[in-house]
């Protein structure tokens, strides 16, 4: 493969090929490990093109040589979708150097970006133009827009603004044949045939490589206020959600559920973070209300909702942030749950979605099944209640070795995913399928759905060089 790598170097930054075509074990290592550190693959090389044309030329070369390609953004995925397998036959094609914000149109409320732009940088560019780019998630300081689109990322703003799919107006894609499709039109209405954009969003790099995108912007809110409510149960959280939606409508921009065990983990590993309540409650809900009118309007909406919740016997206690710092402190409690889990040890993670109305019944149904099958296991249940997305993670019982418990992963998955299916949900809400959930997908998708997906894959990527072994 020396000749192949020489041709890659001639395409991707011939002036500094040692930096842009990596083939030593040490240089490739960061691109081969998954974000959780549980799997390390192998690769023929890591390619780091610096332009869309270089991406297209490299893909044409790989198609000619039948070399599989694993597209990679910030490598923050959680389902082994952006790392190669152990065979060492594929190249990793990193989009990190495609990191330009191409243009921002404040009147059209759009920003056009390269796929390798870090999410936080898009947020900052929008804010500089007095606009809002509402996609927000824990990895926003390192994940990229191309990866967000390839996995149809969710985050904390889905309740109001939708997933990444809803935030995208157009794409630029390099096909498996090395052709460039430019759909960067920034139109909100374009009824001229099949929506190719939607094929590539959520496809996890299996149909082509996203190299650019037109993303929606929104007016920056005049104010956002946050409250943390202590609740008796998930059922009360659903009642609070309905009440807040009735009172605030689209101004309710965030609604997160956290169990007492989640906040206990955060307090254990991050003792400097605030502890809003003197004692524990079974569940907590974090609410955010944004207003395009004024801070007083946002505060009035939030205080009205919480007052009604107390009158209805829904909330046990509540804390309303009175400053930006206090608001960030409350959000830090939610955002540090995954970090606290990691600090506490390994656990078996599930990223699931359910009809919002079914969430309380799902939890009440599934937790006893887990306890019966794995006595003493600890449920780390939190997530975006407003859009039906739970992170339903199962930690080992106290005193049980992490690795010893992880051998139960397939059995734990079966309990959780069978329950998800019984309640009409999805086994992947916002993390994707990748390689980790590929076999699970085959169990829960209908044969008709799987055959349609395979037909699309075969039509667009007949050589099966785009991220093979992922999803299907």
C-alpha positions in Angstrom: 0.0 0.0 0.0 3.0 2.3 -0.2 2.0 3.5 -3.6 -1.5 4.2 -2.4 -0.3 6.3 0.5 2.1 8.2 -1.8 -0.9 9.1 -4.0 -2.8 10.2 -0.9 0.1 12.4 0.1 0.1 14.0 -3.3 -3.5 15.0 -2.8 -3.7 15.9 0.9 -1.2 18.6 1.6 1.8 17.5 -0.4 3.7 20.4 1.3 3.3 18.7 4.7 2.3 15.1 4.0 3.7 13.9 7.4 1.0 16.0 9.1 -1.9 15.3 6.7 -1.4 11.6 5.9 -0.6 9.8 9.1 0.4 6.2 9.1 2.5 5.7 12.3 0.8 4.0 15.3 1.5 7.0 17.6 0.2 9.6 15.2 -2.9 7.6 14.4 -3.8 6.6 18.0 -6.1 9.5 18.8 -8.2 8.8 15.7 -8.6 5.1 16.5 -9.9 5.2 20.0 -13.6 5.7 20.7 -14.6 8.6 23.0 -15.4 6.3 26.0 -12.0 4.6 25.7 -13.5 1.1 25.5 -12.4 0.2 21.9 -9.4 0.9 19.8 -9.5 0.0 16.1 -6.8 0.0 13.5 -6.3 1.8 10.2 -4.2 1.8 7.1 -3.8 5.6 7.5 -5.5 8.7 8.7 -6.1 11.2 5.9 -6.6 14.9 6.8 -7.7 16.8 3.7 -7.8 20.6 3.7 -10.5 21.3 1.2 -13.7 19.8 -0.3 -11.8 19.1 -3.6 -9.2 17.2 -1.7 -11.9 15.1 0.0 -13.4 14.3 -3.4 -10.1 13.3 -4.9 -9.2 11.1 -1.9 -12.6 9.4 -2.2 -12.1 8.8 -5.9 -8.7 7.2 -5.1 -10.2 5.0 -2.4 -13.0 3.9 -4.7 -10.4 3.0 -7.4 -8.4 1.0 -4.9 -11.4 -0.4 -3.0 -10.2 1.0 0.3 -12.9 1.5 2.9 -13.3 5.0 4.4 -14.3 5.9 7.9 -15.4 9.6 8.0 -14.6 11.3 11.3 -15.4 14.7 12.8 -14.6 15.4 16.5 -14.7 11.6 17.3 -17.0 12.3 20.2 -19.5 9.6 19.2 -20.8 7.0 21.6 -21.7 4.0 19.4 -18.3 3.2 17.6 -19.6 5.0 14.4 -16.5 7.2 13.8 -13.7 4.7 14.5 -12.5 1.9 12.3 -12.7 -1.8 13.1 -9.6 -3.9 14.0 -8.8 -5.1 10.5 -6.5 -2.2 9.6 -7.9 -2.2 6.0 -9.7 1.2 6.1 -8.5 4.8 6.1 -9.9 7.3 8.6 -10.8 10.5 6.7 -10.8 13.3 9.2 -12.7 16.5 8.4 -10.9 18.5 11.2 -9.1 20.8 8.7 -12.4 21.8 7.0 -13.1 24.3 9.8 -14.2 27.6 8.1 -17.4 29.5 8.8 -18.1 30.3 5.2 -20.7 33.0 5.6 -23.5 34.2 7.9 -26.7 35.8 6.6 -28.4 37.6 9.5 -31.4 38.5 7.3 -32.0 35.0 6.1 -31.0 33.7 9.5 -28.6 31.2 8.2 -24.9 30.3 8.7 -22.9 28.3 6.1 -20.1 26.2 7.6 -17.5 23.6 6.8 -18.3 20.2 8.3 -15.3 20.3 10.6 -16.3 23.5 12.4 -16.6 22.9 16.1 -20.2 23.3 17.4 -19.2 25.9 20.0 -17.6 28.1 17.3 -20.9 28.1 15.4 -22.7 29.2 18.6 -20.1 32.0 19.1 -20.4 33.2 15.5 -24.2 33.3 15.8 -24.0 35.2 19.1 -21.6 37.8 17.5 -24.3 38.5 15.0 -26.9 38.8 17.8 -28.4 35.5 16.7 -28.9 32.1 18.3 -27.7 28.7 17.0 -29.7 26.5 19.5 -27.9 23.1 19.2 -26.3 22.5 22.5 -24.8 19.3 24.0 -22.1 18.3 26.4 -19.4 17.8 23.8 -20.0 21.1 22.1 -16.4 22.2 22.7 -15.1 19.4 20.6 -17.8 17.9 18.4 -18.2 19.1 14.9 -21.2 20.1 12.7 -20.5 17.3 10.3 -20.7 14.8 13.1 -23.8 16.4 14.6 -25.5 16.1 11.2 -24.2 12.5 10.5 -25.8 11.4 13.8 -28.7 13.8 13.8 -27.6 15.0 17.3 -30.2 16.1 19.8 -29.2 17.9 23.0 -31.0 20.2 25.4 -32.8 22.4 22.9 -34.8 19.8 21.0 -38.1 20.6 22.9 -38.1 24.1 21.2 -35.9 23.9 18.2 -35.7 20.2 17.1 -32.8 17.9 16.4 -30.0 18.8 14.1 -32.1 17.7 11.1 -34.6 20.4 11.8 -31.8 23.0 12.0 -30.3 22.2 8.6 -31.5 23.8 5.4 -28.9 22.4 3.0 -25.8 20.2 2.6 -22.7 19.8 0.6 -21.7 16.1 0.2 -19.0 14.1 -1.4 -20.5 10.9 -2.8 -18.9 7.4 -2.6 -17.9 8.0 -6.3 -16.0 11.2 -5.4 -18.5 13.6 -6.9 -19.5 16.7 -5.1 -23.2 17.4 -4.6 -23.8 21.0 -3.6 -27.2 21.7 -2.0 -26.2 24.8 0.0 -29.2 26.9 -1.1 -30.5 28.0 2.3 -34.1 27.6 1.3 -36.9 26.9 3.7 -39.1 25.7 0.9 -37.8 23.6 -2.0 -40.3 21.0 -3.2 -38.4 19.8 -6.3 -38.2 16.0 -5.7 -36.5 13.7 -3.3 -35.0 15.4 -0.2 -31.4 14.2 -0.6 -30.5 16.3 2.4 -32.5 14.0 4.7 -30.9 10.9 3.3 -27.4 12.0 4.5 -28.5 13.4 7.9 -28.4 10.6 10.4 -26.7 8.2 8.0 -23.5 8.2 10.1 -21.2 8.5 7.0 -22.5 5.3 5.4 -23.9 7.1 2.3 -21.4 9.9 1.7 -19.3 12.5 3.4 -20.9 15.7 4.6 -18.4 18.5 3.9 -20.6 21.6 4.4 -24.0 22.7 5.6 -26.4 25.7 5.8 -27.8 25.9 9.3 -30.7 27.9 10.7 -30.3 30.7 13.1 -32.8 32.3 15.4 -33.2 35.6 17.1 -31.2 35.7 20.3 -33.6 35.7 23.3 -33.6 38.8 25.4 -33.5 36.6 28.5 -33.5 32.9 29.7 -34.4 31.9 33.2 -34.0 28.5 34.9 -35.6 26.7 37.7 -35.0 23.3 39.4 -38.0 21.6 40.8 -38.0 18.7 43.3 -40.7 16.2 42.5 -42.2 13.0 44.0 -42.1 10.9 40.8 -41.6 10.8 37.0 -45.4 11.0 36.7 -45.3 14.4 38.5 -42.5 15.5 36.1 -44.9 14.8 33.2 -47.6 16.8 34.9 -45.2 19.7 35.4 -44.1 19.5 31.8 -47.7 19.8 30.6 -48.4 22.6 32.9 -45.3 24.5 31.8 -46.1 24.0 28.2 -49.7 25.2 28.7 -48.4 28.4 30.4 -45.3 29.2 28.4 -45.8 27.6 25.0 -42.8 27.9 22.8 -41.0 29.9 25.4 -40.3 26.6 27.3 -36.9 25.8 25.7 -35.6 23.1 28.1 -37.1 20.5 30.3 -34.7 17.9 31.8 -35.4 15.0 34.2 -32.9 13.8 36.7 -33.3 11.1 39.4 -32.1 11.6 43.0 -29.3 9.0 42.3 -28.0 11.2 39.4 -27.7 14.2 41.6 -26.1 12.1 44.4 -23.4 11.0 41.9 -22.8 14.6 41.0 -22.5 15.7 44.6 -20.1 12.8 45.3 -17.7 13.6 42.5 -18.2 17.4 42.1 -18.7 18.7 45.6 -18.1 22.3 44.5 -21.3 22.4 42.5 -24.4 23.9 44.1 -26.7 21.8 46.3 -30.0 23.6 45.9 -32.0 21.6 48.4 -31.4 20.5 52.0 -32.6 17.0 51.5 -33.1 14.6 48.6 -36.3 14.1 46.6 -37.1 11.2 44.3 -36.9 13.2 41.1 -35.9 16.6 39.8 -36.9 18.6 36.7 -34.8 21.4 35.3 -36.8 24.0 33.4 -35.6 26.8 31.1 -37.9 29.5 29.8 -36.7 32.0 27.2 -38.3 35.3 26.2 -37.9 37.5 23.2 -39.5 40.3 25.2 -37.7 40.8 28.4 -36.2 39.2 31.5 -39.3 40.3 33.5 -41.5 38.4 31.0 -39.5 35.2 31.3 -39.4 35.4 35.1 -43.2 36.0 35.2 -43.8 32.9 33.0 -41.5 30.7 35.1 -42.8 31.9 38.5 -46.4 31.6 37.3 -45.8 28.0 36.2 -44.0 27.1 39.4 -46.7 28.7 41.5 -49.4 26.7 39.7 -47.3 23.5 40.2 -47.2 24.1 44.0 -51.0 24.7 44.1 -51.6 21.5 42.2 -49.4 19.5 44.5 -47.0 18.7 41.7 -43.8 20.1 43.1 -42.3 19.5 46.5 -39.8 22.4 46.3 -38.2 24.6 43.7 -35.3 27.0 43.2 -35.5 29.8 40.6 -32.2 31.2 39.4 -31.9 35.0 39.9 -28.7 35.5 37.9 -26.9 34.0 34.9 -24.3 32.5 37.3 -27.0 30.7 39.3 -28.7 29.5 36.1 -25.4 28.1 34.9 -24.9 26.4 38.2 -28.2 24.6 37.9 -27.4 23.5 34.3 -24.0 22.3 35.5 -25.8 19.8 37.8 -27.4 18.3 34.7 -24.4 18.5 32.5 -22.1 16.8 35.0 -24.2 13.7 35.3 -22.3 11.9 32.5 -19.0 13.0 34.0 -20.0 11.8 37.4 -21.0 8.5 35.9 -17.6 8.1 34.3 -15.8 9.0 37.5 -17.8 6.5 39.4 -17.0 3.6 37.1 -18.3 1.9 34.0 -21.9 1.3 33.4 -24.2 0.0 30.6 -25.7 2.9 28.7 -29.0 3.2 26.8 -30.0 6.2 24.7 -33.7 5.7 24.2 -36.8 7.6 23.1 -40.4 7.0 24.0 -43.7 8.7 23.6 -43.6 11.4 26.2 -46.8 10.2 27.8 -45.3 6.7 28.3 -42.1 7.7 30.1 -43.3 7.3 33.7 -45.0 4.0 32.9 -41.8 2.8 31.2 -39.7 3.6 34.2 -42.1 1.9 36.6 -42.3 -1.2 34.4 -38.6 -1.5 33.6 -36.8 -0.8 36.8 -38.3 -3.8 38.7 -37.4 -6.1 35.8 -33.8 -4.9 36.0 -33.8 -5.4 39.8 -35.2 -8.9 39.4 -32.6 -9.9 36.9 -29.7 -8.0 38.4 -30.3 -7.5 42.1 -28.9 -4.3 43.5 -28.1 -2.7 40.1 -28.3 1.1 40.2 -30.3 3.0 37.7 -28.9 6.3 36.4 -32.0 7.7 34.7 -31.9 11.3 33.3 -32.5 13.1 30.0 -34.6 15.3 27.8 -38.0 14.6 29.1 -39.6 17.3 26.9 -38.8 15.4 23.8 -39.1 11.9 25.1 -35.3 11.1 25.2 -34.0 9.2 28.3 -30.5 8.2 29.1 -31.4 5.0 30.9 -28.0 3.7 32.3 -27.5 0.7 34.5 -24.6 0.8 37.0 -23.2 -2.2 39.0 -24.5 -2.9 42.5 -22.4 -1.5 45.3 -19.2 -3.6 45.8 -19.4 -5.4 42.4 -16.5 -5.0 40.1 -17.3 -2.9 36.9 -15.8 -5.4 34.5 -17.6 -8.3 36.2 -20.9 -6.4 35.7 -20.2 -5.4 32.1 -20.4 -9.1 31.0 -24.1 -8.7 31.5 -24.4 -6.0 28.8 -26.3 -8.1 26.3 -28.7 -9.3 28.9 -29.3 -5.8 30.3 -29.8 -4.5 26.8 -32.4 -7.2 26.2 -34.4 -6.2 29.3 -34.3 -2.4 28.4 -34.7 -2.6 24.7 -37.5 -5.1 24.8 -39.3 -2.8 27.2 -38.6 0.1 24.8 -40.1 -1.8 21.9 -43.2 -2.8 24.0 -43.8 0.9 24.7 -43.4 1.9 21.1 -40.0 3.6 21.5 -36.6 3.7 19.8 -33.4 2.1 21.0 -31.4 5.1 19.8 -32.7 8.6 20.3 -29.7 10.8 19.5 -26.5 8.8 19.6 -27.0 6.8 16.4 -26.4 3.1 15.7 -22.7 2.8 14.6 -21.2 -0.6 15.2 -22.3 -0.9 18.8 -26.0 -1.1 18.2 -25.9 -2.7 14.7 -27.1 -6.1 15.9 -29.7 -4.6 18.2 -31.1 -2.6 15.2 -31.6 -5.9 13.3 -33.7 -7.2 16.2 -36.0 -4.2 16.4 -36.4 -2.9 12.9 -38.9 -4.6 10.7 -37.6 -6.6 7.7 -39.3 -4.1 5.4 -37.4 -1.1 7.0 -34.1 -3.0 6.9 -34.6 -4.0 3.2 -35.4 -0.4 2.3 -32.3 0.8 4.1 -30.1 -1.8 2.4 -31.5 -0.8 -1.0 -30.6 2.8 -0.4 -27.1 1.8 0.7 -26.6 -0.4 -2.3 -27.8 2.2 -4.7 -25.6 5.0 -3.4 -22.6 3.0 -2.3 -22.4 -0.1 -4.4 -18.8 -0.8 -3.5 -19.6 -0.6 0.2 -16.6 1.6 0.9 -18.4 4.2 3.1 -18.1 3.4 6.8 -18.8 -0.4 6.2 -20.1 -2.3 9.1 -21.9 0.6 10.6 -25.7 0.7 11.0 -26.2 -2.3 8.6 
